[in-house]
Amino acid sequence: MPSIPPKLQEFIDDLSMLERADRMQVLIETADRFEEVPPRIAERPFDDAHLVPKCESQAYVWAEPTDGSLKFHFAVENPQGVSARALAVVLDESLSGEDLETIAGASVDAVFEIFGRDVSMGKGEGLTGMISMVARYARDRLAGQA
């Protein structure tokens, strides 16, 4: 059953203590820490197999196998994609290196906990798609280990 992994929940809990304007500022500052996928993983033009479906920000996700886990890398092609860049940082910092079962069970509900229930349908689909891809990479890795 999908759930919000512990490190991701910690970020959400920290955000929940802030007023809306402060939450937005934290998310902008988080987006400012975004580091694009390194060239050793992928270079433009990116393979559409890594494109997040329905993402208005044209986000891409890669999963690099590590010792028993995955390291996530992202690209966000839309220069206005602040939310996608922020979520990429949060997902990398909270899920990279975690056990595969934890990553595989990551719930898309985290998007609404981070960005609020009033997130637009288009933005919501893209952001939940990012979490879905991360979880899928972990499920695929688990299936390959069986």
C-alpha positions in Angstrom: 0.0 0.0 0.0 1.4 3.4 -1.0 2.7 5.6 1.9 4.9 8.6 2.4 8.4 7.5 3.1 9.9 8.7 6.4 12.4 11.3 5.1 9.8 12.7 2.7 7.3 12.9 5.6 9.9 14.8 7.7 10.1 17.4 4.9 6.3 17.6 4.7 6.1 18.0 8.5 8.6 20.8 8.5 6.6 22.6 5.8 3.3 22.1 7.6 4.5 24.3 10.4 5.0 27.3 8.1 2.5 29.9 6.9 1.6 29.7 3.2 4.0 32.5 2.2 6.9 30.9 4.1 6.1 27.5 2.6 6.3 29.0 -0.9 9.6 30.7 0.0 11.1 27.3 1.2 9.9 25.6 -2.0 11.5 28.4 -4.1 14.8 28.0 -2.1 14.6 24.3 -2.6 14.2 24.7 -6.3 17.3 26.9 -6.3 19.3 23.9 -5.2 18.2 21.9 -8.3 21.1 20.2 -10.1 20.4 18.9 -13.5 21.1 15.3 -14.6 24.9 14.9 -15.1 26.1 14.3 -18.6 27.4 10.8 -17.6 23.8 9.8 -17.1 22.1 11.6 -20.0 22.5 14.4 -22.5 20.1 16.4 -24.7 18.1 15.5 -26.5 16.8 13.3 -23.7 15.2 10.0 -24.4 11.4 10.2 -24.1 11.4 7.0 -22.1 12.5 9.2 -19.2 9.9 11.9 -19.8 7.3 12.3 -17.1 3.8 11.9 -18.7 1.5 14.9 -18.7 4.2 17.1 -17.1 3.8 20.7 -18.2 7.4 21.4 -17.1 8.8 18.6 -19.3 10.5 16.8 -16.4 12.6 13.8 -17.0 13.7 11.2 -14.4 16.6 8.7 -14.3 17.4 6.1 -11.7 21.1 5.2 -11.3 21.6 1.8 -9.5 23.7 2.1 -6.4 24.6 -0.4 -3.7 21.2 -1.9 -3.1 19.2 1.2 -4.0 18.9 4.0 -6.6 20.2 7.5 -7.0 17.7 9.8 -8.8 18.5 12.4 -11.4 16.2 14.9 -13.0 16.0 17.4 -15.8 13.3 20.1 -16.0 13.2 21.7 -19.4 10.6 24.4 -18.7 12.4 27.4 -17.2 9.2 28.2 -15.3 9.1 24.8 -13.7 9.9 25.9 -10.2 7.6 23.3 -8.6 9.1 20.5 -10.7 12.6 21.5 -9.8 11.6 21.8 -6.1 10.0 18.3 -6.1 13.1 16.9 -7.9 15.3 18.2 -5.1 13.0 16.8 -2.4 12.7 13.4 -4.1 16.4 13.1 -4.6 17.2 14.2 -1.0 14.5 12.0 0.6 14.5 8.9 -1.6 17.9 8.4 -3.2 19.7 5.7 -1.3 16.6 4.5 0.6 15.6 0.8 0.5 13.8 -0.1 -2.7 10.6 -1.2 -0.9 10.3 2.2 0.7 10.8 4.0 -2.7 8.5 1.6 -4.5 5.7 2.4 -2.0 6.0 6.2 -2.3 2.5 7.7 -2.5 1.6 10.5 -4.9 -0.3 12.1 -2.0 3.0 13.7 -1.0 2.5 16.2 -3.9 -0.7 17.5 -2.2 1.0 17.6 1.2 3.8 19.6 -0.2 2.1 21.9 -2.7 -1.5 22.0 -1.2 -4.8 20.5 -2.3 -5.5 23.4 -4.6 -2.6 22.6 -7.0 -3.9 22.8 -10.6 -4.9 19.6 -12.4 -2.1 20.0 -15.0 0.6 20.7 -12.4 -0.7 18.0 -10.2 -0.5 15.4 -12.9 3.0 16.3 -13.7 4.2 16.3 -10.1 2.4 13.1 -9.2 3.9 11.6 -12.4 7.4 12.4 -11.1 6.7 10.4 -7.9 5.1 7.6 -9.9 8.2 7.3 -12.1 10.5 7.2 -9.1 8.4 4.5 -7.5 8.2 2.6 -10.8 12.0 2.6 -11.2 12.2 1.0 -7.7 9.5 -1.6 -8.5 11.3 -2.5 -11.7 14.6 -2.8 -9.8 13.0 -5.0 -7.2 11.5 -7.2 -9.9 14.9 -7.6 -11.5 16.4 -8.7 -8.3 13.9 -11.5 -7.8 
